[in-house]
Amino acid sequence: VHRARPVDLELLDSKLEAF
């Protein structure tokens, strides 16, 4: 099971903002 790490969440947020 992949646990979302704070860093991963931050990267996802930046990617969502890019799109």
JOWOGI-V384313 format. One record per backbone hydrogen bond with DSSP energy under -0.5 kcal/mol. CO is the residue of the C=O (numbers start at 0). NH is the residue of the N-H. E is the energy in kcal/mol with one decimal. If there is no record, write none. Layout:
CO&NH&E  CO&NH&E
This chain:
0&2&-0.6  1&3&-0.6  4&8&-2.7  5&9&-2.1  6&10&-2.4  7&11&-2.6  8&12&-2.4  9&13&-2.2  10&14&-2.3  11&15&-2.6  12&16&-2.2  13&17&-1.7  14&18&-1.9
